């Protein structure tokens, strides 16, 4: 009895296990949800069927029959297929999901009468981008619908049913879908549907509406700047409409918007730039191809030597470190270098032997790189020399490019203005003091190669006995020429009018005539102040110039200056000297403090208007009219700023100031012969590039190159 009961228990257990297995197998097969809905969309070539994706299904077997005939039987990979058009009669559609485990449970939908389907009619579907809300506004218009369908075309092919004929879809981080990436499109189409039982009948889908990321961006741009180091800034702003962005700047001197950097479209647009030292900037971002721009932001940069161009004023040792113990090599004088770092009185620069350190105090530094718009620059010697004698052009000098200045005027309309670094630091103090009073210093000349000094002296000396021409260089009349001394054309005209007096009036024919010329030259046009200064001015054109070693700067074959005999007409010499001065009062004969990089020729301008202040003469007027004894109030103001910063004036030129203290402290002894050039390897935030003599980029950026300076 006990054995029989045991067998029955084992049999029952086997049945239960089999039932459980069958149940699990049944549940593991894919099946439709009980409320699954079939969507039937009318098309020209038939009906488009779509049904919900069944979990676990890999394929679907579809059967459709009407009036005893099979309309379709096929297996598809996706939850949709096309059924041939049916005009009338009952249509039965049976769909079975399939998986690797086997056949799932089939689901059947039935259309009672294909000829009586209440198809809705779509008259219009609108989709508009709303950039203010970062959204798309949809609207359907039509008849016979109780469902409004929105199709997302493309890879996912999703569809959304809406109960109302309007709908707003928000995009972005907090929206229903992310913004499309740059270069990506999203497309939407609409349709109307009417639900009957478990079948949704839809009209044909509308034409698609296409959108790109830019469609959802606004026109407002908000710009901010973060300073990193040494006038290097990172600029960031929000996305806006446009095909890209341009960072533009305006300064107190340019007064027009200039492109600084171009940035491609990005989700978080930004760029890094190095701004010029000592400059008041306004900066903005403009979107290309759109009316989007930021409000300008304003910032003022400090003084920085980073990436400034420098030139050794003499051959300099290159040190391996800041301790100056190990010498790597020698950097030749006036060789352009790019400052990578300033530390402990040294500039770190790139040399043919590698990066090393050179003495910063013995380097000329390009003023526009270092002090920027604290000063203005117009180095006329580089394109149109303004050396004249009280308005009258000097043959072979005025209007020419002075030798040694060929590479000073750059392609961008800017100039090189080298000055010894310690002197440049003093100049910055003078410029700041002037700016606080509403003025700017305007530099006309700084470092001048000795070859230019010698040529200026030689050529001008050859024309001292030339008669003053009939007209000034600019055509503007001069109303303060010395009285009683005719111009040559006036003298010749008088001889033609009075032939009888021609012999006595001929040039050089009368000692009496020569006498009154000298009488005027000595005292006729000079003030008491001029007399007090005349002996100092006649002594030298520069304040105690240093000796010039013969091997470094050989003395030119220039004869000692002797005053020429006066003529019966006004000559360059007479108009220049006034009898109290000589050529060497205005142009150095052998060497100048300009050749040492410690002297400047400059004036004052109104900081608001940019107009030069009126001085007693024009810049580089090589005549007794320019001496300090004739200084007007503006020239005195200029002298106050410069002398207050430690510069010394020159008696014969109101525009000339020199840094004698730096010359003496450094023991400068060698006048440099050749001019400067920008040509060489430069660096910026993008890396190294080779710069031409006119300032143009010839190659780069190239961060890893083997070339030296």
C-alpha positions, 0 to 999 in steps of 0.5 A, a space after each residue: 500500500 505504501 509503495 502504491 501511494 509513492 508511485 502516485 506521488 511521483 506521477 503527480 510530481 511529474 505532471 506538475 513539473 511538465 505543466 510548469 515547464 509548459 507554462 514557462 515555455 508558453 510565457 517565454 514565447 513573444 506575444 502581443 499585449 491585449 490592447 495592441 493596436 494596429 495602424 493602417 495608413 492609406 497610401 497610393 499603392 495600398 495600405 501601410 500596416 504598423 503594429 507595436 514592437 513585441 518584446 522578444 520578437 525577432 521577426 513577424 509572420 503576416 497573413 492577410 486575406 479577404 473574401 477567401 483570397 490570400 492578399 499577403 503572406 510574408 515574414 518581415 523583420 520590422 513591425 510593419 509592411 505594405 498590404 495591397 489596396 483593398 476596395 471592399 469586403 472584410 479583411 482579416 489580418 493575422 500577425 504572429 511574432 517569432 523568436 529563437 524560442 519558437 512561434 509566439 501567439 498570433 494576434 488577429 485584427 479584422 476590418 469589417 468592410 474595406 469600402 466603408 472605412 472612415 478615412 480622415 482627411 489632412 488639409 495642412 500640417 505645420 511645424 515651426 521652430 521656436 528659437 525663443 523656447 528651443 522647441 517645435 510647434 506643430 499644428 494639424 488641420 483636417 476632417 474626420 480625425 480623433 487622433 493626431 499623429 506625429 512621425 519622427 522620420 529617420 533611423 528610429 522612425 518613431 510615431 507619437 499620437 496626440 489627442 489635440 491638433 496642436 503640440 509643442 515639443 521642447 528640445 535640449 537638456 530638459 526637453 523631450 529630445 536633444 538638439 540635433 548635433 552640428 551637421 545632423 538633420 531631424 525630420 517630422 511629418 504629420 497625419 490624422 487618424 480615426 480609431 475604430 475598435 483596435 484599428 487606427 485608420 490614418 490618412 497619407 502622411 504629409 511632406 516632411 519638415 526638416 530642422 537643423 540645430 541652428 533653427 533652435 538657437 537664438 540671436 542673443 550672444 552673451 560674451 565673457 572673458 577670463 584672463 589666464 596670464 600675461 594678457 592671454 584671455 579665454 573668451 566664452 559665449 553661448 550658442 547663437 544662430 549663424 554658420 560660425 563666430 568672429 571675435 572682433 576688437 576695437 581699440 581707442 586708436 583703431 576705432 573700427 571693428 577688426 577680426 581677431 579670431 574665427 570660431 566654428 559652430 560648437 555647443 560651447 564656443 570659445 577661443 584663446 587669444 593673446 591681446 596686445 599690452 597697454 591697450 584699451 579694448 572693446 571686444 564682441 562676438 558676431 555670428 556669421 550669416 546672421 544678425 547675432 552679436 554680443 554687447 561689447 565688453 571692455 578691458 585694459 591690458 597691462 604691460 607684458 613682454 610675453 611673445 614680444 620681439 626683442 633684439 640684442 643691442 650687442 652680441 650677448 651670451 646665451 645662458 642655459 639657466 637663470 644662474 648664468 653659470 653655463 654659456 650655451 653660445 652667443 646671440 649676434 646683435 640686432 638678431 630678432 628673438 621672441 620672448 618666451 618668459 621674463 625672469 630674474 632680469 633675463 629673457 628666455 628666447 629661442 636660439 639655434 642652440 635651443 632655448 636659453 636666457 639673455 640679459 633683458 637690459 641689453 635688449 631692444 624691445 619692440 614698443 608696440 609689443 610691450 606698451 601697445 597703445 600707451 603710445 602711438 607710432 609713425 616711423 616716417 623714416 620707414 616710408 616717407 622721411 620728414 627730415 626738412 629744413 623749416 619746411 623745405 625738403 632736403 634733396 635725397 632725404 625728404 620723402 625717401 626711405 632712410 637706409 636701415 629702415 627698409 623693414 620697419 614699416 610692416 604689411 599691416 600698416 604697423 611699425 617696429 619701434 625698438 627701444 632698450 628695455 630699461 628705457 622702454 620701462 621709463 617711457 611707459 611711466 611717461 606715457 601713463 602720466 601723459 594719458 592721465 592728463 588726456 594726452 598720448 605720446 607719439 613716437 616718430 623714431 627710436 632706435 636708429 642704425 648708425 648707417 642711417 646716422 652717417 647717411 643723413 649727415 653726409 647727404 645733408 652736408 652735401 646740400 648745405 650750400 644749395 639755395 632754398 627752393 621756391 616752394 616748401 616741400 608740402 606747398 604750404 608757405 612759410 611766413 617766418 623766414 629771415 628778413 632781408 635775405 632773398 630766395 634765389 628766385 627772388 634775387 634772380 627776378 630782381 636782377 632781371 628787373 634792374 640789370 644795372 645792379 646785377 654786378 653788385 647783387 651777384 652771389 658772393 660779389 659784395 663783402 658788404 652783402 656778406 657782412 649783413 648776412 652774417 650780422 643777421 645770422 648772429 643776432 638778428 633772429 635769436 632771443 636772449 634765451 637762444 643766446 643763453 643756450 647757443 654755446 651748449 647747443 653748438 658743442 654737440 648734437 648729442 650729450 657726450 656720446 660714447 666712444 666708438 671702437 674702431 673694430 666695431 664701428 669705423 669712423 667715416 671719411 667725413 671732413 671736419 665741419 667748417 662754416 661755409 661762406 654766405 651767399 647773396 641768397 638764402 641757403 639751407 645752411 643759413 636757414 638751418 643754423 641761424 649763425 649760432 648752430 651747425 649741422 652737427 647740432 641736428 644730425 650726429 656726425 659719427 654716432 648718436 644715442 639713437 644708435 644705442 637704442 636709448 633715444 626717441 623722437 616724439 610729440 604729444 597728441 590729444 588722446 580723444 581726437 588724435 590730433 597732434 599738439 602744436 609745437 614751435 616746428 614740425 617734427 624733424 625740422 632741422 633748423 634753429 627754429 626747433 631749439 629748446 629756447 623757442 619751446 612753446 607751452 606744448 613743447 614744455 609739457 612734453 619735456 615735463 613728462 619725459 624729464 619726469 620719467 628720467 630722460 634728458 632733452 637735447 638743446 637743439 631739438 624739442 622732440 629728442 629725449 635720451 636715457 643717459 642714466 641707462 647708457 652710463 649704468 650699462 656702459 654702452 659703448 658700441 653704436 650698432 650699424 644695421 637696422 632691425 627686421 622682424 624676420 625669424 621664428 615667432 610664437 603665439 598661443 597656437 605655436 611656432 611660425 616663421 615671420 617674414 620681414 614685413 610681419 606676414 606669416 610665411 609658415 606655421 603654426 608649427 610647434 615642433 620645428 628645428 629651425 633657430 632664429 
